Amino acid sequence: MKRTTTLGVLFATTLIATGCAGGGQPSSTPAGSTASVTEADVVYREVDGTELGLDACLPEAGDTPSPAVILLHGGGFVEGNRSSSGMGQMCTWFASHGYAAFPVSYRLVPDYIYPSQIEDVAASVEFLRANADRFAIDPARIGALGSSAGAIIALQAATQGEGATDSGSRLGAVVSLSGVADMSPAAATLGEPSGEAMALMLAYLGCTDITTCDGAAASPVTNLDPSDPPALLVTSKHDLVPVEQAQAMDAAMTEQGIPHELVVLLGGGHGAQLMTPRVEESILHFLEASL
């Protein structure tokens, strides 16, 4: 199942000037929101003497465990944290709609290059499954949302492994806000990527030249298989990341028969800036159907 949606939204926001930095926050506070319980600074992994943490925004206790969504911030792989790129606001927003949300820290470039970030996300998924009772979540229903650089990481984490998406480090659904799908040499031909964005991508890959870099291994578009989870791909016509990147992922997922939806906003906007009320509604419908 595949659907393409074009939303006629013109943005007055100013784009952040750094390559893949994700700014902004959810644009609305849902009416009738229920209270959320937030647990901060939970260590989910220690690596190279560094503790990696997550925060938890939990919906009010219900009769059944909640589905969970991991939130991955932007910042061009070199900056940002789990409270930036609107992640803190998204955390409580998801909880108000019945989802347990977990902004997650991951290691940054240049000290850590790919696949360190993917390993961190995998560890966070495994941690949540092992602690499902603690957070009152359903271990079989864990998805991820990423903004900008976080969207690249989310898409790549979602395409790791094969088979069932309800165990191990597999994700059950993924939402990409301005994600890059292809980091192979072909990336330079998808739209008109800025030099700064290309430099950030190369730094993430630990390369100096796109023509000789083995970016295909880190590209979600080349790691897909039919067992991978459903995806919601959100971008804008004049995104900082060329819209052709999302279109490439759309085509590849169609070829693999993976359920997904491509949402293209008219105008500009990048990462969490794309969280208009219409996009928020699309995310909720997508997760309800996928998780």
HUZIHU-V286544 format. One record per pair of residues at least 12 apart in sequence whose ideal C-beta (glycine too) atoms are under 10 Angstrom apart, sorted by the first residue. I is the first residue (numbers start at 1). J is the second residue. If there is no record, write none. Layout:
BEGIN
i=I j=J
i=I j=J
END
This chain:
BEGIN
i=1 j=230
i=1 j=254
i=1 j=257
i=1 j=258
i=1 j=259
i=1 j=260
i=1 j=261
i=1 j=289
i=2 j=250
i=2 j=251
i=2 j=253
i=2 j=254
i=2 j=257
i=2 j=258
i=2 j=259
i=2 j=260
i=2 j=261
i=2 j=262
i=3 j=232
i=3 j=259
i=3 j=260
i=3 j=261
i=3 j=262
i=3 j=263
i=3 j=282
i=3 j=286
i=4 j=233
i=4 j=247
i=4 j=250
i=4 j=254
i=4 j=260
i=4 j=261
i=4 j=262
i=4 j=263
i=4 j=264
i=5 j=232
i=5 j=234
i=5 j=261
i=5 j=262
i=5 j=263
i=5 j=264
i=5 j=265
i=5 j=278
i=5 j=279
i=5 j=282
i=6 j=237
i=6 j=262
i=6 j=263
i=6 j=264
i=6 j=265
i=6 j=266
i=7 j=234
i=7 j=236
i=7 j=263
i=7 j=264
i=7 j=265
i=7 j=266
i=7 j=267
i=7 j=274
i=7 j=276
i=7 j=278
i=7 j=279
i=7 j=282
i=8 j=265
i=8 j=266
i=8 j=267
i=8 j=278
i=9 j=236
i=9 j=237
i=9 j=265
i=9 j=266
i=9 j=267
i=9 j=268
i=9 j=269
i=9 j=274
i=9 j=276
i=9 j=277
i=9 j=278
i=9 j=279
i=10 j=236
i=10 j=265
i=10 j=266
i=10 j=267
i=10 j=268
i=10 j=269
i=11 j=24
i=11 j=236
i=11 j=238
i=11 j=265
i=11 j=266
i=11 j=267
i=11 j=268
i=11 j=269
i=11 j=270
i=11 j=273
i=11 j=274
i=11 j=276
i=12 j=267
i=12 j=268
i=12 j=269
i=13 j=27
i=13 j=267
i=13 j=268
i=13 j=269
i=13 j=270
i=13 j=273
i=13 j=274
i=14 j=268
i=14 j=273
i=15 j=236
i=15 j=238
i=15 j=239
i=15 j=240
i=15 j=268
i=15 j=269
i=15 j=270
i=15 j=271
i=15 j=273
i=16 j=74
i=16 j=75
i=16 j=76
i=16 j=85
i=16 j=148
i=16 j=240
i=16 j=270
i=16 j=271
i=16 j=273
i=17 j=194
i=17 j=196
i=17 j=240
i=18 j=74
i=18 j=75
i=18 j=76
i=18 j=78
i=18 j=79
i=18 j=148
i=18 j=196
i=18 j=197
i=18 j=200
i=18 j=240
i=19 j=75
i=19 j=76
i=19 j=77
i=19 j=78
i=19 j=148
i=19 j=149
i=19 j=193
i=19 j=194
i=19 j=195
i=19 j=196
i=19 j=197
i=19 j=198
i=19 j=199
i=19 j=200
i=19 j=201
i=19 j=203
i=19 j=240
i=19 j=241
i=20 j=74
i=20 j=75
i=20 j=76
i=20 j=77
i=20 j=78
i=20 j=80
i=20 j=147
i=20 j=148
i=20 j=149
i=20 j=150
i=20 j=151
i=20 j=152
i=20 j=178
i=20 j=179
i=20 j=180
i=20 j=194
i=20 j=196
i=20 j=197
i=20 j=200
i=20 j=201
i=20 j=204
i=20 j=240
i=20 j=241
i=20 j=270
i=20 j=271
i=21 j=73
i=21 j=74
i=21 j=75
i=21 j=76
i=21 j=77
i=21 j=78
i=21 j=79
i=21 j=80
i=21 j=84
i=21 j=85
i=21 j=147
i=21 j=148
i=21 j=149
i=21 j=200
i=21 j=240
i=21 j=270
i=21 j=271
i=22 j=72
i=22 j=73
i=22 j=74
i=22 j=75
i=22 j=76
i=22 j=80
i=22 j=84
i=22 j=85
i=22 j=86
i=22 j=87
i=22 j=146
i=22 j=147
i=22 j=148
i=22 j=149
i=22 j=150
i=22 j=151
i=22 j=177
i=22 j=178
i=22 j=240
i=22 j=270
i=22 j=271
i=22 j=272
i=22 j=273
i=22 j=274
i=23 j=74
i=23 j=75
i=23 j=80
i=23 j=84
i=23 j=85
i=23 j=86
i=23 j=147
i=23 j=148
i=23 j=269
i=23 j=270
i=23 j=271
i=23 j=272
i=23 j=273
i=24 j=74
i=24 j=85
i=24 j=86
i=24 j=89
i=24 j=147
i=24 j=177
i=24 j=269
i=24 j=270
i=24 j=271
i=24 j=272
i=24 j=273
i=24 j=274
i=24 j=275
i=25 j=84
i=25 j=85
i=25 j=86
i=25 j=87
i=25 j=88
i=25 j=89
i=25 j=90
i=25 j=93
i=25 j=272
i=25 j=273
i=25 j=275
i=26 j=86
i=26 j=89
i=26 j=90
i=26 j=91
i=26 j=92
i=26 j=93
i=26 j=94
i=26 j=272
i=26 j=275
i=26 j=276
i=26 j=277
i=26 j=279
i=26 j=280
i=26 j=283
i=27 j=86
i=27 j=89
i=27 j=272
i=27 j=273
i=27 j=274
i=27 j=275
i=27 j=276
i=27 j=277
i=27 j=278
i=27 j=279
i=27 j=280
i=28 j=93
i=28 j=275
i=28 j=276
i=28 j=277
i=28 j=280
i=28 j=281
i=29 j=89
i=29 j=92
i=29 j=93
i=29 j=96
i=30 j=92
i=30 j=93
i=30 j=96
i=30 j=97
i=30 j=277
i=30 j=280
i=30 j=284
i=31 j=96
i=32 j=96
i=33 j=59
i=33 j=92
i=33 j=93
i=33 j=95
i=33 j=96
i=33 j=97
i=34 j=59
i=34 j=60
i=34 j=62
i=34 j=95
i=34 j=96
i=34 j=97
i=34 j=98
i=35 j=58
i=35 j=59
i=35 j=60
i=35 j=92
i=35 j=95
i=35 j=96
i=36 j=56
i=36 j=57
i=36 j=58
i=36 j=59
i=36 j=60
i=36 j=91
i=36 j=92
i=36 j=93
i=36 j=94
i=36 j=95
i=36 j=96
i=36 j=99
i=36 j=100
i=36 j=101
i=37 j=56
i=37 j=57
i=37 j=58
i=37 j=59
i=37 j=60
i=37 j=61
i=37 j=95
i=37 j=100
i=37 j=135
i=37 j=136
i=38 j=55
i=38 j=56
i=38 j=57
i=38 j=58
i=38 j=88
i=38 j=91
i=38 j=92
i=38 j=95
i=38 j=101
i=39 j=54
i=39 j=55
i=39 j=56
i=39 j=57
i=39 j=58
i=39 j=102
i=39 j=134
i=39 j=135
i=40 j=53
i=40 j=54
i=40 j=55
i=40 j=56
i=40 j=57
i=40 j=82
i=40 j=83
i=40 j=103
i=41 j=53
i=41 j=54
i=41 j=55
i=41 j=56
i=41 j=82
i=41 j=105
i=42 j=54
i=42 j=55
i=42 j=56
i=42 j=102
i=42 j=104
i=42 j=124
i=42 j=127
i=42 j=128
i=42 j=131
i=42 j=134
i=42 j=135
i=43 j=105
i=43 j=127
i=44 j=102
i=44 j=104
i=44 j=105
i=44 j=120
i=44 j=123
i=44 j=124
i=44 j=125
i=44 j=126
i=44 j=127
i=44 j=128
i=44 j=130
i=44 j=131
i=45 j=104
i=45 j=105
i=45 j=106
i=45 j=107
i=45 j=119
i=45 j=120
i=45 j=122
i=45 j=123
i=45 j=124
i=45 j=126
i=45 j=127
i=46 j=123
i=47 j=107
i=47 j=112
i=47 j=116
i=47 j=119
i=47 j=120
i=47 j=123
i=48 j=107
i=48 j=111
i=48 j=112
i=48 j=116
i=50 j=105
i=50 j=107
i=50 j=111
i=50 j=112
i=51 j=105
i=52 j=82
i=52 j=104
i=52 j=105
i=52 j=106
i=52 j=107
i=52 j=120
i=52 j=123
i=52 j=124
i=52 j=127
i=53 j=81
i=53 j=82
i=53 j=103
i=53 j=104
i=53 j=105
i=53 j=124
i=54 j=70
i=54 j=71
i=54 j=82
i=54 j=91
i=54 j=101
i=54 j=102
i=54 j=103
i=54 j=104
i=54 j=105
i=54 j=124
i=54 j=127
i=54 j=128
i=55 j=71
i=55 j=82
i=55 j=83
i=55 j=87
i=55 j=88
i=55 j=91
i=55 j=101
i=55 j=102
i=55 j=103
i=55 j=104
i=55 j=105
i=56 j=68
i=56 j=91
i=56 j=95
i=56 j=100
i=56 j=101
i=56 j=102
i=56 j=103
i=56 j=128
i=56 j=131
i=56 j=134
i=56 j=135
i=56 j=137
i=57 j=69
i=57 j=71
i=57 j=88
i=57 j=90
i=57 j=91
i=57 j=92
i=57 j=93
i=57 j=94
i=57 j=95
i=57 j=96
i=57 j=99
i=57 j=100
i=57 j=101
i=57 j=102
i=57 j=103
i=58 j=91
i=58 j=94
i=58 j=95
i=58 j=99
i=58 j=100
i=58 j=101
i=58 j=102
i=58 j=135
i=58 j=136
i=58 j=137
i=59 j=94
i=59 j=95
i=59 j=96
i=59 j=97
i=59 j=98
i=59 j=99
i=59 j=100
i=59 j=101
i=59 j=136
i=59 j=137
i=60 j=95
i=60 j=96
i=60 j=98
i=61 j=136
i=62 j=98
i=62 j=136
i=64 j=136
i=64 j=138
i=65 j=100
i=65 j=132
i=65 j=133
i=65 j=135
i=65 j=136
i=65 j=137
i=65 j=138
i=65 j=139
i=65 j=140
i=65 j=141
i=66 j=94
i=66 j=95
i=66 j=98
i=66 j=99
i=66 j=100
i=66 j=101
i=66 j=132
i=66 j=135
i=66 j=136
i=66 j=137
i=66 j=138
i=66 j=141
i=66 j=291
i=67 j=94
i=67 j=98
i=67 j=99
i=67 j=100
i=67 j=137
i=67 j=138
i=67 j=140
i=67 j=141
i=67 j=142
i=67 j=143
i=67 j=172
i=67 j=173
i=67 j=287
i=67 j=288
i=67 j=290
i=67 j=291
i=68 j=94
i=68 j=99
i=68 j=100
i=68 j=101
i=68 j=102
i=68 j=125
i=68 j=128
i=68 j=129
i=68 j=132
i=68 j=135
i=68 j=136
i=68 j=137
i=68 j=138
i=68 j=139
i=68 j=141
i=68 j=142
i=68 j=143
i=68 j=144
i=68 j=172
i=68 j=291
i=69 j=90
i=69 j=91
i=69 j=94
i=69 j=95
i=69 j=97
i=69 j=99
i=69 j=100
i=69 j=101
i=69 j=102
i=69 j=103
i=69 j=137
i=69 j=141
i=69 j=142
i=69 j=143
i=69 j=144
i=69 j=145
i=69 j=171
i=69 j=172
i=69 j=173
i=69 j=174
i=69 j=175
i=69 j=283
i=69 j=287
i=69 j=291
i=70 j=100
i=70 j=101
i=70 j=102
i=70 j=103
i=70 j=104
i=70 j=121
i=70 j=124
i=70 j=125
i=70 j=128
i=70 j=142
i=70 j=143
i=70 j=144
i=70 j=145
i=70 j=146
i=70 j=150
i=70 j=154
i=70 j=157
i=70 j=171
i=70 j=174
i=71 j=85
i=71 j=86
i=71 j=87
i=71 j=88
i=71 j=90
i=71 j=91
i=71 j=94
i=71 j=101
i=71 j=102
i=71 j=103
i=71 j=104
i=71 j=144
i=71 j=145
i=71 j=146
i=71 j=147
i=71 j=150
i=71 j=154
i=71 j=175
i=71 j=272
i=72 j=85
i=72 j=87
i=72 j=102
i=72 j=103
i=72 j=104
i=72 j=105
i=72 j=106
i=72 j=117
i=72 j=120
i=72 j=121
i=72 j=124
i=72 j=144
i=72 j=145
i=72 j=146
i=72 j=147
i=72 j=148
i=72 j=149
i=72 j=150
i=72 j=151
i=72 j=152
i=72 j=153
i=72 j=154
i=72 j=155
i=72 j=157
i=72 j=174
i=72 j=176
i=72 j=177
i=73 j=85
i=73 j=86
i=73 j=87
i=73 j=88
i=73 j=90
i=73 j=103
i=73 j=104
i=73 j=105
i=73 j=106
i=73 j=146
i=73 j=147
i=73 j=148
i=73 j=149
i=73 j=150
i=73 j=153
i=73 j=271
i=73 j=272
i=74 j=86
i=74 j=87
i=74 j=146
i=74 j=147
i=74 j=148
i=74 j=149
i=74 j=150
i=74 j=151
i=74 j=152
i=74 j=153
i=74 j=177
i=74 j=178
i=74 j=270
i=74 j=271
i=74 j=272
i=75 j=108
i=75 j=109
i=75 j=147
i=75 j=148
i=75 j=149
i=75 j=150
i=75 j=200
i=75 j=271
i=76 j=108
i=76 j=109
i=76 j=148
i=76 j=149
i=76 j=196
i=76 j=197
i=76 j=199
i=76 j=200
i=76 j=201
i=76 j=203
i=76 j=204
i=77 j=106
i=77 j=107
i=77 j=108
i=77 j=109
i=77 j=110
i=77 j=112
i=77 j=113
i=77 j=114
i=77 j=116
i=77 j=117
i=77 j=148
i=77 j=149
i=77 j=150
i=77 j=152
i=77 j=153
i=77 j=200
i=77 j=201
i=77 j=203
i=77 j=204
i=77 j=205
i=78 j=108
i=78 j=109
i=78 j=110
i=78 j=111
i=78 j=149
i=78 j=200
i=78 j=203
i=78 j=204
i=79 j=108
i=79 j=109
i=79 j=149
i=80 j=105
i=80 j=106
i=80 j=108
i=80 j=147
i=80 j=148
i=80 j=149
i=80 j=150
i=81 j=103
i=81 j=105
i=81 j=106
i=81 j=108
i=82 j=102
i=82 j=103
i=82 j=104
i=82 j=105
i=82 j=106
i=82 j=150
i=83 j=103
i=83 j=105
i=84 j=103
i=84 j=147
i=84 j=150
i=84 j=272
i=85 j=103
i=85 j=146
i=85 j=147
i=85 j=148
i=85 j=149
i=85 j=150
i=85 j=177
i=85 j=271
i=85 j=272
i=85 j=273
i=86 j=103
i=86 j=147
i=86 j=177
i=86 j=271
i=86 j=272
i=86 j=273
i=86 j=275
i=87 j=101
i=87 j=102
i=87 j=103
i=87 j=104
i=87 j=145
i=87 j=146
i=87 j=147
i=87 j=150
i=87 j=272
i=88 j=101
i=88 j=103
i=89 j=272
i=89 j=275
i=90 j=103
i=90 j=145
i=90 j=147
i=90 j=177
i=90 j=272
i=90 j=275
i=90 j=280
i=90 j=283
i=91 j=103
i=93 j=275
i=93 j=280
i=93 j=283
i=93 j=284
i=94 j=145
i=94 j=283
i=94 j=284
i=94 j=287
i=97 j=280
i=97 j=283
i=97 j=284
i=97 j=287
i=97 j=288
i=98 j=284
i=98 j=287
i=98 j=288
i=99 j=137
i=99 j=141
i=99 j=143
i=99 j=145
i=99 j=283
i=99 j=284
i=99 j=287
i=99 j=288
i=99 j=291
i=100 j=128
i=100 j=132
i=100 j=135
i=100 j=136
i=100 j=137
i=100 j=138
i=100 j=141
i=100 j=142
i=101 j=145
i=102 j=124
i=102 j=125
i=102 j=127
i=102 j=128
i=102 j=135
i=102 j=137
i=102 j=142
i=102 j=144
i=103 j=145
i=103 j=150
i=104 j=120
i=104 j=121
i=104 j=123
i=104 j=124
i=104 j=125
i=104 j=127
i=104 j=128
i=104 j=144
i=104 j=146
i=104 j=150
i=104 j=153
i=105 j=120
i=105 j=124
i=106 j=118
i=106 j=119
i=106 j=120
i=106 j=121
i=106 j=123
i=106 j=124
i=106 j=149
i=106 j=150
i=106 j=153
i=106 j=157
i=107 j=119
i=107 j=120
i=108 j=149
i=108 j=204
i=109 j=149
i=109 j=200
i=109 j=202
i=109 j=203
i=109 j=204
i=109 j=205
i=109 j=206
i=110 j=203
i=110 j=204
i=110 j=206
i=112 j=204
i=112 j=206
i=113 j=202
i=113 j=203
i=113 j=204
i=113 j=205
i=113 j=206
i=113 j=207
i=113 j=218
i=114 j=152
i=114 j=153
i=114 j=156
i=114 j=183
i=114 j=201
i=114 j=203
i=114 j=204
i=114 j=205
i=114 j=206
i=114 j=207
i=114 j=215
i=114 j=217
i=114 j=218
i=115 j=153
i=115 j=156
i=115 j=157
i=115 j=160
i=115 j=205
i=115 j=217
i=115 j=218
i=116 j=204
i=117 j=149
i=117 j=150
i=117 j=152
i=117 j=153
i=117 j=156
i=117 j=157
i=117 j=204
i=117 j=218
i=118 j=152
i=118 j=153
i=118 j=154
i=118 j=156
i=118 j=157
i=118 j=159
i=118 j=160
i=118 j=169
i=118 j=218
i=119 j=157
i=119 j=160
i=119 j=169
i=120 j=153
i=120 j=157
i=121 j=144
i=121 j=146
i=121 j=150
i=121 j=153
i=121 j=154
i=121 j=156
i=121 j=157
i=121 j=158
i=121 j=160
i=121 j=169
i=121 j=171
i=122 j=157
i=122 j=160
i=122 j=161
i=122 j=168
i=122 j=169
i=122 j=170
i=122 j=171
i=123 j=169
i=124 j=142
i=124 j=144
i=124 j=157
i=124 j=169
i=125 j=139
i=125 j=142
i=125 j=143
i=125 j=144
i=125 j=157
i=125 j=160
i=125 j=167
i=125 j=168
i=125 j=169
i=125 j=170
i=125 j=171
i=125 j=172
i=126 j=139
i=126 j=142
i=126 j=167
i=126 j=168
i=126 j=169
i=126 j=170
i=127 j=169
i=128 j=142
i=129 j=142
i=129 j=166
i=129 j=167
i=129 j=168
i=129 j=169
i=129 j=170
i=138 j=166
i=138 j=172
i=138 j=291
i=139 j=166
i=139 j=167
i=140 j=164
i=140 j=165
i=140 j=166
i=140 j=167
i=140 j=172
i=140 j=291
i=141 j=165
i=141 j=166
i=141 j=172
i=141 j=173
i=141 j=287
i=141 j=290
i=141 j=291
i=142 j=165
i=142 j=166
i=142 j=167
i=142 j=169
i=142 j=170
i=142 j=171
i=142 j=172
i=142 j=173
i=142 j=229
i=142 j=291
i=143 j=158
i=143 j=165
i=143 j=171
i=143 j=172
i=143 j=173
i=143 j=174
i=143 j=175
i=143 j=229
i=143 j=230
i=143 j=231
i=143 j=232
i=143 j=286
i=143 j=287
i=143 j=290
i=143 j=291
i=144 j=157
i=144 j=158
i=144 j=171
i=144 j=172
i=144 j=173
i=144 j=174
i=144 j=175
i=144 j=176
i=144 j=229
i=145 j=173
i=145 j=174
i=145 j=175
i=145 j=176
i=145 j=177
i=145 j=232
i=145 j=234
i=145 j=272
i=145 j=275
i=145 j=283
i=145 j=287
i=146 j=158
i=146 j=174
i=146 j=175
i=146 j=176
i=146 j=177
i=146 j=178
i=146 j=179
i=146 j=271
i=146 j=272
i=147 j=175
i=147 j=176
i=147 j=177
i=147 j=178
i=147 j=179
i=147 j=234
i=147 j=270
i=147 j=271
i=147 j=272
i=147 j=273
i=147 j=274
i=147 j=275
i=148 j=176
i=148 j=177
i=148 j=178
i=148 j=179
i=148 j=180
i=148 j=200
i=148 j=239
i=148 j=240
i=148 j=241
i=148 j=270
i=148 j=271
i=148 j=272
i=148 j=273
i=148 j=274
i=149 j=178
i=149 j=179
i=149 j=180
i=149 j=200
i=149 j=201
i=149 j=204
i=149 j=241
i=149 j=271
i=150 j=176
i=150 j=177
i=150 j=178
i=150 j=179
i=150 j=271
i=150 j=272
i=151 j=174
i=151 j=175
i=151 j=176
i=151 j=177
i=151 j=178
i=151 j=179
i=151 j=180
i=151 j=181
i=151 j=220
i=151 j=233
i=151 j=234
i=151 j=235
i=151 j=241
i=151 j=245
i=151 j=246
i=151 j=271
i=151 j=272
i=152 j=176
i=152 j=178
i=152 j=179
i=152 j=180
i=152 j=181
i=152 j=183
i=152 j=201
i=152 j=204
i=152 j=218
i=152 j=219
i=152 j=220
i=152 j=241
i=152 j=245
i=153 j=176
i=153 j=179
i=153 j=204
i=153 j=218
i=153 j=220
i=154 j=171
i=154 j=174
i=154 j=175
i=154 j=176
i=154 j=177
i=154 j=179
i=154 j=220
i=154 j=231
i=155 j=171
i=155 j=174
i=155 j=175
i=155 j=176
i=155 j=179
i=155 j=180
i=155 j=181
i=155 j=219
i=155 j=220
i=155 j=221
i=155 j=223
i=155 j=224
i=155 j=228
i=155 j=231
i=155 j=233
i=155 j=249
i=156 j=174
i=156 j=179
i=156 j=180
i=156 j=181
i=156 j=183
i=156 j=217
i=156 j=218
i=156 j=219
i=156 j=220
i=156 j=221
i=156 j=223
i=157 j=169
i=157 j=170
i=157 j=171
i=157 j=174
i=157 j=220
i=158 j=170
i=158 j=171
i=158 j=172
i=158 j=173
i=158 j=174
i=158 j=175
i=158 j=176
i=158 j=220
i=158 j=223
i=158 j=224
i=158 j=228
i=158 j=229
i=158 j=230
i=158 j=231
i=158 j=258
i=159 j=171
i=159 j=174
i=159 j=181
i=159 j=219
i=159 j=220
i=159 j=221
i=159 j=222
i=159 j=223
i=159 j=224
i=159 j=225
i=159 j=227
i=159 j=228
i=159 j=229
i=159 j=231
i=159 j=249
i=159 j=252
i=159 j=253
i=159 j=256
i=159 j=258
i=160 j=220
i=160 j=223
i=160 j=228
i=161 j=223
i=161 j=225
i=161 j=227
i=161 j=228
i=162 j=225
i=162 j=226
i=162 j=227
i=162 j=228
i=163 j=225
i=163 j=227
i=163 j=228
i=164 j=227
i=165 j=227
i=165 j=228
i=165 j=229
i=165 j=230
i=165 j=290
i=165 j=291
i=166 j=229
i=170 j=227
i=170 j=228
i=170 j=229
i=171 j=228
i=171 j=229
i=171 j=230
i=171 j=231
i=171 j=291
i=172 j=229
i=172 j=230
i=172 j=287
i=172 j=290
i=172 j=291
i=173 j=229
i=173 j=230
i=173 j=231
i=173 j=232
i=173 j=259
i=173 j=260
i=173 j=286
i=173 j=287
i=173 j=289
i=173 j=290
i=173 j=291
i=174 j=220
i=174 j=228
i=174 j=229
i=174 j=230
i=174 j=231
i=174 j=232
i=174 j=233
i=174 j=260
i=174 j=286
i=174 j=290
i=175 j=230
i=175 j=231
i=175 j=232
i=175 j=233
i=175 j=234
i=175 j=261
i=175 j=263
i=175 j=279
i=175 j=282
i=175 j=283
i=175 j=286
i=175 j=287
i=175 j=290
i=176 j=220
i=176 j=231
i=176 j=232
i=176 j=233
i=176 j=234
i=176 j=235
i=176 j=241
i=176 j=245
i=176 j=246
i=176 j=249
i=176 j=260
i=176 j=262
i=177 j=232
i=177 j=233
i=177 j=234
i=177 j=235
i=177 j=236
i=177 j=239
i=177 j=241
i=177 j=263
i=177 j=269
i=177 j=270
i=177 j=271
i=177 j=272
i=177 j=273
i=177 j=274
i=177 j=275
i=177 j=279
i=177 j=283
i=178 j=233
i=178 j=234
i=178 j=235
i=178 j=236
i=178 j=239
i=178 j=240
i=178 j=241
i=178 j=243
i=178 j=245
i=178 j=246
i=178 j=269
i=178 j=270
i=178 j=271
i=178 j=272
i=178 j=273
i=178 j=274
i=179 j=220
i=179 j=231
i=179 j=233
i=179 j=234
i=179 j=235
i=179 j=241
i=179 j=245
i=179 j=246
i=179 j=249
i=179 j=271
i=180 j=193
i=180 j=197
i=180 j=200
i=180 j=201
i=180 j=204
i=180 j=215
i=180 j=218
i=180 j=219
i=180 j=220
i=180 j=221
i=180 j=241
i=180 j=242
i=180 j=245
i=180 j=246
i=180 j=248
i=180 j=249
i=181 j=219
i=181 j=220
i=181 j=221
i=181 j=222
i=181 j=223
i=181 j=224
i=181 j=233
i=181 j=241
i=181 j=244
i=181 j=245
i=181 j=246
i=181 j=247
i=181 j=248
i=181 j=249
i=181 j=250
i=181 j=251
i=181 j=252
i=181 j=253
i=182 j=215
i=182 j=216
i=182 j=218
i=182 j=219
i=182 j=220
i=182 j=221
i=182 j=222
i=182 j=244
i=182 j=245
i=182 j=248
i=182 j=249
i=182 j=252
i=183 j=198
i=183 j=201
i=183 j=202
i=183 j=204
i=183 j=205
i=183 j=207
i=183 j=210
i=183 j=213
i=183 j=214
i=183 j=215
i=183 j=216
i=183 j=217
i=183 j=218
i=183 j=219
i=183 j=220
i=183 j=221
i=183 j=222
i=183 j=245
i=184 j=210
i=184 j=213
i=184 j=214
i=184 j=215
i=184 j=216
i=184 j=217
i=184 j=218
i=184 j=219
i=184 j=221
i=184 j=222
i=185 j=209
i=185 j=210
i=185 j=211
i=185 j=212
i=185 j=213
i=185 j=214
i=185 j=215
i=185 j=216
i=186 j=210
i=186 j=215
i=186 j=216
i=186 j=219
i=186 j=221
i=186 j=222
i=186 j=248
i=187 j=201
i=187 j=210
i=187 j=213
i=187 j=215
i=187 j=216
i=187 j=219
i=187 j=221
i=187 j=242
i=187 j=244
i=187 j=245
i=187 j=248
i=188 j=201
i=188 j=210
i=188 j=211
i=189 j=242
i=189 j=244
i=190 j=221
i=190 j=241
i=190 j=242
i=190 j=243
i=190 j=244
i=190 j=245
i=190 j=246
i=190 j=247
i=190 j=248
i=191 j=239
i=191 j=241
i=191 j=242
i=191 j=243
i=191 j=244
i=191 j=245
i=191 j=247
i=191 j=248
i=192 j=242
i=192 j=244
i=193 j=210
i=193 j=240
i=193 j=241
i=193 j=242
i=193 j=244
i=193 j=245
i=194 j=240
i=194 j=241
i=194 j=242
i=196 j=240
i=197 j=240
i=197 j=241
i=197 j=242
i=198 j=210
i=201 j=213
i=201 j=215
i=201 j=218
i=201 j=241
i=202 j=215
i=204 j=218
i=205 j=217
i=205 j=218
i=205 j=219
i=206 j=218
i=219 j=248
i=219 j=249
i=219 j=252
i=220 j=245
i=220 j=248
i=220 j=249
i=220 j=252
i=220 j=253
i=221 j=245
i=221 j=248
i=221 j=249
i=221 j=250
i=221 j=251
i=221 j=252
i=221 j=253
i=222 j=252
i=223 j=252
i=224 j=249
i=224 j=252
i=224 j=253
i=224 j=255
i=224 j=256
i=224 j=257
i=224 j=258
i=225 j=256
i=225 j=258
i=226 j=253
i=226 j=255
i=226 j=256
i=226 j=257
i=226 j=258
i=227 j=256
i=227 j=258
i=228 j=253
i=228 j=256
i=228 j=258
i=228 j=259
i=228 j=260
i=229 j=258
i=229 j=259
i=229 j=260
i=229 j=290
i=229 j=291
i=230 j=253
i=230 j=258
i=230 j=259
i=230 j=260
i=230 j=261
i=230 j=286
i=230 j=287
i=230 j=289
i=230 j=290
i=230 j=291
i=231 j=249
i=231 j=250
i=231 j=253
i=231 j=258
i=231 j=259
i=231 j=260
i=231 j=261
i=231 j=262
i=231 j=286
i=231 j=290
i=232 j=259
i=232 j=260
i=232 j=261
i=232 j=262
i=232 j=263
i=232 j=279
i=232 j=282
i=232 j=283
i=232 j=285
i=232 j=286
i=232 j=287
i=232 j=289
i=232 j=290
i=233 j=245
i=233 j=246
i=233 j=247
i=233 j=249
i=233 j=250
i=233 j=253
i=233 j=260
i=233 j=261
i=233 j=262
i=233 j=263
i=233 j=264
i=234 j=246
i=234 j=261
i=234 j=262
i=234 j=263
i=234 j=264
i=234 j=265
i=234 j=269
i=234 j=271
i=234 j=274
i=234 j=275
i=234 j=276
i=234 j=279
i=234 j=282
i=234 j=283
i=234 j=286
i=235 j=247
i=235 j=249
i=235 j=250
i=235 j=262
i=235 j=263
i=235 j=264
i=235 j=265
i=235 j=269
i=235 j=270
i=235 j=271
i=235 j=274
i=236 j=263
i=236 j=264
i=236 j=265
i=236 j=266
i=236 j=267
i=236 j=268
i=236 j=269
i=236 j=270
i=236 j=271
i=236 j=273
i=236 j=274
i=237 j=264
i=237 j=265
i=237 j=266
i=237 j=267
i=237 j=268
i=237 j=269
i=238 j=265
i=238 j=266
i=238 j=267
i=238 j=268
i=238 j=269
i=238 j=270
i=239 j=264
i=239 j=265
i=239 j=267
i=239 j=268
i=239 j=269
i=239 j=270
i=239 j=271
i=239 j=273
i=239 j=274
i=240 j=268
i=240 j=269
i=240 j=270
i=240 j=271
i=240 j=273
i=241 j=270
i=241 j=271
i=243 j=262
i=243 j=264
i=243 j=265
i=246 j=262
i=246 j=263
i=246 j=264
i=247 j=262
i=247 j=264
i=249 j=262
i=250 j=262
i=250 j=264
i=259 j=286
i=259 j=289
i=259 j=290
i=260 j=286
i=260 j=290
i=261 j=282
i=261 j=285
i=261 j=286
i=261 j=289
i=263 j=278
i=263 j=279
i=263 j=282
i=263 j=283
i=263 j=286
i=265 j=278
i=265 j=279
END
